[in-house]
């Protein structure tokens, strides 16, 4: 029995109801983010600009994003083709949490960088590194 205001799993994680055969990209990558990903990959010596985006448990609010370069996508990954021949890969467990999000590049001197703008996040920590849904 649900209490007043309690949401079902499908309401909390709307991306979860996505069919496994769906071809819709779970996230959008802006041109600015793609450009920065390409620059960072070249600077770090990666032959291909493939960025892995993961959601992990942790941080002050429950979840945090992890981003890092990878050599190739795993067979079960969702692969998002972005501008600048950049690919962003998302593992199947992270897809429901990031569905509908935008990966952008913020040019601010303090707190700038690659940012995930997630419409499902209902609370973000003051540190800017963690969120809850």
C-alpha positions in Angstrom: 0.0 0.0 0.0 1.4 3.4 -1.0 1.4 6.3 1.4 0.2 9.8 0.2 2.8 11.3 -2.1 4.7 8.1 -2.6 5.6 7.4 -6.2 5.8 4.1 -7.9 9.1 2.9 -9.5 7.7 3.8 -13.0 6.9 7.3 -11.8 10.3 7.8 -10.1 12.2 6.3 -13.1 10.2 7.0 -16.2 13.0 5.9 -18.5 12.8 2.4 -17.0 9.7 1.6 -19.0 11.7 2.1 -22.2 11.7 -1.0 -24.3 15.1 -2.7 -24.7 14.7 -2.4 -28.4 14.2 1.3 -28.4 16.4 3.3 -30.7 15.8 6.6 -29.1 18.9 8.2 -27.6 18.5 8.4 -23.9 20.4 11.7 -23.7 21.2 14.7 -26.0 24.8 15.9 -26.4 25.1 19.6 -27.3 27.7 20.8 -29.9 29.6 22.5 -27.1 29.9 19.3 -25.1 30.9 17.3 -28.2 33.6 19.9 -29.0 35.0 19.8 -25.5 34.9 15.9 -25.4 36.9 15.8 -28.7 39.5 18.3 -27.3 39.9 16.4 -24.0 40.2 13.1 -25.8 42.9 14.4 -28.1 44.7 16.0 -25.1 44.7 12.7 -23.2 45.8 10.7 -26.3 42.7 8.8 -27.0 42.4 7.6 -30.7 38.6 7.9 -30.6 36.5 10.4 -28.6 34.3 7.9 -26.7 33.0 9.2 -23.4 31.4 6.8 -20.9 28.6 8.3 -18.8 27.6 6.3 -15.7 25.3 6.9 -12.7 26.7 5.5 -9.5 25.3 5.4 -6.0 27.0 7.9 -3.8 27.5 11.5 -3.0 25.5 13.5 -0.5 22.2 13.2 -2.4 22.2 9.5 -3.4 23.5 9.4 -7.0 26.5 10.9 -8.8 27.7 10.9 -12.4 31.0 9.4 -13.5 32.5 10.3 -16.8 35.6 9.0 -18.4 37.0 7.9 -21.7 36.8 4.3 -22.9 38.4 2.5 -25.8 35.1 1.0 -27.1 31.5 0.5 -26.1 30.3 -2.7 -24.5 27.8 -4.7 -26.6 24.9 -3.7 -24.2 25.7 0.0 -24.1 23.5 2.7 -25.6 25.7 4.6 -28.0 24.9 8.3 -28.7 26.4 9.7 -31.9 27.2 13.4 -31.4 28.8 16.2 -33.4 32.5 16.2 -34.0 32.4 12.3 -34.5 32.1 12.0 -30.7 30.3 9.1 -29.2 28.9 9.0 -25.7 28.1 5.6 -24.2 25.7 4.8 -21.4 25.4 1.5 -19.6 21.9 -0.1 -19.4 21.6 0.4 -15.7 22.2 4.2 -16.0 19.8 4.7 -18.9 16.6 4.9 -16.9 18.1 7.6 -14.6 19.6 9.8 -17.4 16.8 9.5 -20.0 15.7 12.9 -21.1 19.0 14.5 -20.0 21.3 16.9 -21.9 25.1 16.7 -21.7 26.3 20.2 -22.0 29.6 22.2 -21.5 29.4 25.1 -19.1 32.2 27.7 -19.7 32.0 29.2 -16.2 35.3 29.6 -14.5 34.0 28.3 -11.2 31.9 25.1 -11.4 32.2 24.9 -15.2 32.8 21.8 -17.3 30.8 18.9 -18.7 27.4 19.0 -17.0 24.4 16.6 -17.1 21.1 18.6 -17.0 18.7 15.9 -15.8 15.0 16.8 -15.7 14.4 13.8 -13.4 16.7 15.2 -10.7 14.5 16.6 -7.9 17.4 17.6 -5.7 21.0 18.5 -6.2 23.6 18.8 -3.6 25.3 22.2 -3.0 28.6 20.6 -4.1 27.1 20.1 -7.6 28.3 16.6 -7.8 25.4 14.5 -6.6 21.6 14.4 -7.1 18.5 12.5 -6.1 15.5 11.5 -8.2 
